[in-house]
């Protein structure tokens, strides 16, 4: 099974140093960046597929050259055989639609030069935009079916069978099937399973291999610009984005120091004051 996992760099909100330009667009080159947390579940689903069915896993992202480190993080933290970065100033300030157009062109190039894709994996949503659009829009552009909110996954020949979350209630789960190639959007509740001893041994071996590769991840990295993908600049980046950002609210930085009152548990009067202060927030009588 040949899989491609989409990942994205998102602002490291824990740092509190998120930079926007005058037009309200995030300046990613000036903002500390980490791998989108939800993409880890997509990577885990791809690794499970790799363990159970063999094959190859590529990880792909679109962004500035600094996203090399995000791809390296994906390779080291979960798994990747190789990495692809779509990086070009013409792609800057893209909304989800322009991003999907760029990624779909990259996937077509990938299939022409590397191999046919069986599964495309994406995370539930990103920590910055939180739209959850890019994966499904890319599948639409490719003409592929999709399974969203996947909790468990298995493949038999060219049939993908998945358990997916329905209406946000973990108790409502349905089993669906799709043919390959397909997009799989892994839900945050996705948990990989390795019941066979052979699978657990293979998982351990692959994790060791990817950790070793990650030490020199740039040797396994391919970069493509808009010319490599034969893309018209009018249809990508800001020019190809129908979304208009009207305003941006700054993200407040958490205070580095917080006031605290120390109460000795053996101090009856002090503990009584704490209980009286917290009682209104307890939600009971």
Secondary structure as UniProt FT lines:
FT   STRAND          2..6
FT   STRAND          9..11
FT   TURN            13..15
FT   TURN            22..23
FT   HELIX           28..30
FT   STRAND          33..35
FT   TURN            37..38
FT   HELIX           39..53
FT   STRAND          56..62
FT   TURN            65..66
FT   HELIX           67..77
FT   STRAND          82..86
FT   HELIX           89..91
FT   TURN            92..93
FT   HELIX           96..113
FT   STRAND          119..123
FT   TURN            127..129
FT   HELIX           133..142
FT   STRAND          145..156
FT   TURN            157..158
FT   STRAND          159..166
FT   TURN            167..168
FT   STRAND          169..179
FT   STRAND          182..186
FT   TURN            188..189
FT   HELIX           197..214
FT   TURN            215..216
FT   HELIX           217..220
FT   STRAND          221..224
FT   TURN            226..230
FT   HELIX           233..235
FT   TURN            237..240
FT   TURN            265..266
FT   HELIX           268..279
FT   TURN            280..281
//
